[in-house]
Amino acid sequence: MRVVRRNEPGYPDSLSRLADPPGLLHVLGDVPVGPAVAVVGSRRCTRYGATHARTMSRAIVGAGWTVVSGLARGIDTAAHLGALDGAGKTVAVLGCGVDIWYPVSNRQLGERIREQGAVVSEYEPGTEPAPWRFPARNRIIVGLSDAVVVVEAAERSGALITARLAMEHGIDVFAVPGDLERETSRGTNRLIADGAHPIVSPGEVVEMLERVIGPAASVDGAVSEPRLNGPMFVHEVAAVMGITIGEASRRVSEWELAGLVRLHSGMVEPVT
């Protein structure tokens, strides 16, 4: 564990846009540099919500962005798993000390996140979780993110606090619509009615995020890193990244020009 303090190297610059940024962060792992997208929602999610959170997060990291969430049960867990599925970067922001896994059942997930990103908290090690700490934690999720995606949330969900904070800070909010009769979709449907961008597929979330925060590669001018698990056809790349085949073809061309992949017998092969 290391401690990064405000105005010191390693402290995320994006947190400075908050009205009350944390004075320091306790960090396990390394906070990724570059655009990030928060994926949040209900702890008591349905299979519908968990599935969409996971596939959309996989598409988000496939496009080169980092997924930020809170390691809670439900949508947060699905979001982190989706990022890990796509071999991408993810950050978990805790409402307790970084030496306390909450919920305990997510300990193994937290260790995996530590290896592929970071686990962070403003609270001292040993600090136990408490209900009032989680809304405070949500502002850090917002501060680390360039956009917020709410997948499933009831009318009194903590995810709506995250969404409202994002709107107050001028950060775009996206929401997945759901059944009008389902309690866990009433919050997301209300967000859409209040101006959040509706999204209905992994490909659409990538396209819309690129419009509002720009391609991940635009941060430093570099081509985003391909995340391929061995040789794949272009349509398989599109499926894994949650984008259209046309968009996948464009990215494959960029990767090939950058020397990151080669085409062989119609397949895209990573260059090692």
Secondary structure as UniProt FT lines:
FT   STRAND          2..5
FT   TURN            6..7
FT   TURN            9..10
FT   HELIX           13..17
FT   STRAND          24..29
FT   STRAND          36..40
FT   HELIX           47..62
FT   TURN            63..64
FT   STRAND          66..69
FT   TURN            73..74
FT   HELIX           75..85
FT   TURN            86..87
FT   STRAND          90..93
FT   TURN            98..99
FT   HELIX           104..106
FT   HELIX           107..116
FT   STRAND          117..121
FT   TURN            125..126
FT   TURN            131..132
FT   HELIX           133..143
FT   STRAND          147..150
FT   TURN            155..156
FT   HELIX           158..168
FT   TURN            169..170
FT   STRAND          172..175
FT   TURN            180..181
FT   HELIX           183..193
FT   TURN            194..195
FT   STRAND          197..198
FT   HELIX           202..213
FT   HELIX           216..219
FT   HELIX           234..241
FT   HELIX           245..257
FT   TURN            258..259
FT   STRAND          261..264
FT   TURN            265..266
FT   STRAND          267..270
//
